[in-house]
Amino acid sequence: MKNPNFNPLRRLSPTNTAWVPLLMLLWTSGGGGGDGGMGGIGLTEAVDLGIVPSPRRCERIIIPMCQEIPYNNTKMPNLLGQFSQGEAAIKVHEYMPLVDIGCSQHLRFFLCSLYAPMCTPVVDAGIPSCRSICLEVRKNCLPVLRKFNYSWPAALDCNRLPNPGPETLCMEPDSNSSSTAPSSPLPDQRNPPPSQDLAEPSLCPPRQTWVGAGGVGGCAPVCGKDVLFRREDKHFAEVWLLVWAALCFASTLFTVLTYWLEPARFRYPERPIICLSLCYLLYCLAYLSRLVAPIEVLSCERSPSGVVHLTVQGLLSSGCIITFILQYYFSLASGIWWLVLTFTWFLSAGKKWSSEALLAYASYFHATAWGLPAVATILVLALKQVDGDELVGVCYVGLSRRWAHLAFVIVPLSTLLALGTMFIALGFVALFRIRRAIKSEADVPQVDVGKWIAWEC
């Protein structure tokens, strides 16, 4: 039901202020008809006289989420480049969880004004909401997005929207409108009222449950519900990862079996490739486990209230811990073995180390490559920084805490990548020097010793 207090032309400012009264007259007189009624000039007569431009075709809004906004018609393409309402509906419904939270009473109106701008017969283009509405929505909803480690979407950039002025057209809902207002104030997800039961569903947004004790905790997505991702996105991610995990498993298994049949063929500096393949062989098992175990086993746990939710900083699910260890431990170990591979190649190619000399340090390589990831894995488990991933259905580190992901994933892997790249660069520099030295020796004229002796005699 449309809001009777809404006036979509309340903040409209046409390009020529001289025909503002005419625009209001056409609107109030039911200008969609032929004769205008109520003493006003009709839209047909206005078009025939050339007073207003020929009307462009408007279409009725069919986007499900935009059925409760205070206007009925829209015009495509919209401001974001969608040429059909079907395409716009797919994009705008990605924000439905944020609308369900109710962080702003104008969020639904603002989203619909972008993806389905208002269309009137007397305006040539779709009319979006004003920039002030975008700034208000951003101010109220950005803190909610940050709690889930999201930033403000680039598609909702407020700079693309106009301000009301003599050469711009925009709209905003009536300040007394409550059609999109939430039924109750948004509760604090991190610190709920202590007088209420922590398991009460109203403390968290829809499809989420409170996880914590003593007033400390947060909201976690309920397993089997589409909170941050659509079901189609989850299915695509599952199929995509399973295909690549299967290919990785087959290729690395072939490499390991080749080494197992004849170990003597693989000496340093080639041998770290075998350990690197073994790491990825075990790493991809975390994703292949989706073939034999459901998400509830691999990334979920049961709260004290009996609700099954994604693991958030917990160690109650053995399946979650196993998938975390398979991913984190062997990904970090593979990074170290890649560093060992580049280091031994540098020593062999640039410093002329033999395989026997490198083999003498093999025990140190193994202690470093297998020991350091074990220490890091134990530290993550001790700090309870293991979280379930709604998209891929397995557990990893730092999905709910940015500092944990930065400290335990980004910094170590970036450091290994930088060091390995440095050894590769140094190895190529050494090879170029050796090549230049060999070429210089080849250019030196050789003296025939036999002829020199005969000449001396």
Secondary structure, 3 states (H helix, E strand, C coil): CCCCCCCCCCCCCCCCHHHHHHHHHHHHCCCCCCCCCCCCCCHHHHHHCCCCCCCCCCEECCCHHHCCCCCCEECCCCCCCCCCHHHHHHHHHHHHHHHHHCCCCCHHHHHHHHHCCECCCCCCCCECECHHHHHHHHHHHHHHHHHCCCCCCHHHCHHHCCCCECCECCECCCCCCCCCCCCCCCCCCCCCCCCCCCCCHHHCCCCEEEEEECCEEEEEEECCCCCCCCHHHHHHHHHHHHHHHHHHHHHHHHHHHHHHHCHHHCCCCCCHHHHHHHHHHHHCHHHHHHHCCCHHHHCEEECCCCCEEECECCCCCHHHHHHHHHHHHHHHHHHHHHHHHHHHHHHHHHCCCCHHHHHCCHHHHHHHHHHHHHHHHHHHHHHCCEEECCCCCCEEECCCCHHHHHHHHHHHHHHHHHHHHHHHHHHHHHHHHHHHHHHHHHHCCCCCHHHHHHHHC
